[in-house]
């Protein structure tokens, strides 16, 4: 009887810890999606080098990227339950930002020496953004801290370029560059915004 009671208490404690971790992740999501400027997310203007051969044509110059806005990030959700790593309360969790419909839009100017394409538009479909993080408890103080955080590489990115002819070789070149931009800038911006939110929430977090 005593063994059964002890086992029951352990199971209840484990469920309680799991629920607390899940609630913490849900609180993070709430803090993320209600943060001013998160959706839509305005991206600073920038420039990307262009140096590529397309058949016999050597395209060399820059692509100026302006007025970039990312939409759809606020539809965030927890993926499954937070996973407890050990009896000390450390756990990991996965979040999805967006619902397979995250997009960003940019205005472009392509500079190729004397040839300039000043009024182009790019519509980029990202899909969704997957991020993972892990929380660990200090063995001495018992305080939680963020031990792992990373945004997964974006997959299935598609790009539509407006303002060029259908057979213009620049279309594929710009599309390739934007896949790189989407991976680098979107992941970096999400890290810069979401990671501090998690760290701030940890200050008041207790796993018990």
C-alpha positions in Angstrom: 0.0 0.0 0.0 2.8 2.4 0.9 4.7 1.6 -2.3 1.5 2.3 -4.3 1.0 5.6 -2.5 4.6 6.7 -3.1 4.4 5.8 -6.8 1.1 7.7 -7.1 2.7 10.8 -5.5 5.7 10.6 -7.9 3.4 10.4 -10.9 1.3 13.3 -9.6 4.5 15.3 -9.1 5.8 14.5 -12.6 2.5 15.5 -14.2 2.5 18.7 -12.1 6.0 19.5 -13.4 5.0 18.8 -17.0 1.9 21.0 -16.6 4.0 23.8 -15.1 6.5 23.6 -18.0 3.7 23.6 -20.6 2.1 26.6 -18.9 5.4 28.4 -18.9 5.8 27.8 -22.6 2.3 29.0 -23.2 3.1 32.1 -21.2 6.1 32.7 -23.5 3.9 32.4 -26.6 1.5 35.0 -25.1 4.4 37.4 -24.4 5.7 36.9 -27.9 2.5 37.4 -29.9 1.5 40.5 -27.8 4.9 42.2 -28.2 4.6 45.5 -30.1 6.1 45.3 -33.5 6.2 41.5 -33.8 3.5 41.0 -36.3 3.8 42.7 -38.7 7.6 42.7 -38.2 9.5 45.5 -40.0 13.0 44.5 -41.2 15.8 47.1 -41.6 16.8 48.0 -45.1 19.9 46.3 -46.5 21.9 45.4 -49.5 23.1 42.1 -50.9 26.0 41.5 -53.3 25.2 40.0 -56.6 27.9 38.1 -58.5 26.7 35.2 -60.5 27.0 33.7 -64.0 23.8 32.7 -65.8 24.9 30.9 -69.0 27.2 33.3 -70.8 25.9 36.3 -68.8 27.9 37.5 -65.8 25.6 39.4 -63.4 27.5 41.6 -61.0 26.3 44.4 -58.8 24.0 44.8 -55.7 20.4 44.3 -54.7 19.1 46.9 -52.4 16.3 45.6 -50.2 13.8 48.0 -48.7 10.5 48.2 -46.9 10.6 44.6 -45.9 7.6 43.4 -43.7 7.1 39.9 -42.3 3.5 38.9 -41.6 1.9 35.9 -40.0 4.3 35.4 -37.0 1.6 35.9 -34.3 -0.1 32.6 -35.0 2.3 30.8 -32.7 1.7 27.6 -30.9 3.5 25.0 -28.7 4.4 21.7 -30.5 3.3 18.9 -28.2 4.2 18.9 -24.5 7.4 20.3 -23.0 9.8 17.4 -22.6 11.2 16.9 -19.1 14.9 15.9 -19.2 15.4 14.8 -15.6 14.0 14.8 -12.1 15.6 18.2 -11.4 13.1 19.9 -13.6 15.1 20.7 -16.7 13.0 20.6 -19.9 13.0 21.4 -23.6 10.2 22.7 -25.8 9.4 23.4 -29.5 7.5 26.3 -30.8 6.1 27.0 -34.3 5.7 30.7 -35.3 3.0 31.0 -37.9 0.7 28.4 -39.4 2.5 27.6 -42.6 1.6 31.0 -43.9 4.4 33.3 -42.8 5.4 35.7 -45.6 7.5 38.7 -46.2 7.3 41.4 -48.8 10.2 43.7 -50.1 10.8 46.5 -52.5 14.0 46.0 -54.5 16.5 47.9 -56.6 18.9 45.9 -58.7 22.1 47.7 -59.6 24.1 46.2 -62.5 26.5 49.0 -63.4 24.7 51.1 -65.9 21.7 48.9 -65.9 19.3 49.6 -63.0 16.0 47.9 -62.2 14.5 50.3 -59.6 10.9 49.2 -59.1 10.9 45.5 -58.3 8.9 43.7 -55.7 9.5 40.3 -54.0 6.9 38.2 -52.3 8.5 35.4 -50.2 6.6 32.5 -48.6 8.5 31.2 -45.6 5.8 28.7 -44.4 6.4 28.5 -40.6 9.4 29.1 -38.4 10.4 26.4 -36.0 12.4 27.2 -32.8 13.7 25.0 -30.0 14.9 25.9 -26.5 15.9 24.2 -23.3 15.6 25.3 -19.7 18.0 24.0 -17.0 17.9 24.5 -13.2 21.1 25.5 -11.4 22.1 22.7 -9.0 23.1 25.2 -6.3 20.6 28.0 -6.5 17.7 26.2 -8.1 17.2 29.1 -10.5 16.2 28.3 -14.1 18.3 29.6 -17.1 18.1 29.3 -20.8 20.7 26.7 -21.9 19.8 26.2 -25.5 18.0 28.2 -28.1 18.1 27.8 -31.9 15.9 28.6 -34.9 15.8 25.8 -37.4 16.8 26.3 -41.0 13.8 27.4 -43.1 12.6 24.9 -45.6 10.3 25.2 -48.6 10.9 28.9 -49.1 9.4 30.2 -52.4 9.9 33.5 -54.0 7.9 35.5 -56.6 9.6 38.5 -58.2 7.4 41.2 -59.8 8.6 43.8 -62.3 10.7 41.7 -64.6 9.9 39.8 -67.8 9.1 36.1 -67.4 12.3 35.0 -69.1 14.6 37.5 -67.4 17.6 35.5 -65.9 17.5 37.9 -62.9 14.3 36.2 -61.6 16.0 33.0 -60.6 19.1 34.8 -59.3 17.0 37.1 -57.1 15.0 34.1 -55.9 18.1 32.2 -54.9 19.4 35.3 -53.0 16.1 35.7 -51.2 16.1 32.2 -50.0 19.4 33.0 -48.3 18.1 36.3 -47.0 15.0 34.6 -45.6 17.1 32.1 -43.7 19.6 34.5 -42.4 17.5 37.6 -41.6 14.3 35.9 -40.5 16.1 33.5 -38.1 18.3 36.3 -36.7 15.4 38.6 -36.1 13.3 35.9 -34.4 16.3 35.1 -32.2 16.8 38.8 -31.3 13.1 39.1 -30.3 12.2 35.8 -28.8 15.3 34.9 -26.8 15.1 38.0 -24.5 11.4 37.3 -23.9 12.2 33.8 -22.7 15.0 35.0 -20.5 12.8 37.7 -19.1 10.0 35.2 -18.3 12.5 33.0 -16.6 13.1 35.6 -13.9 9.6 34.9 -12.4 9.4 31.2 -13.3 9.2 28.5 -10.7 9.0 24.8 -11.6 7.2 23.2 -8.7 
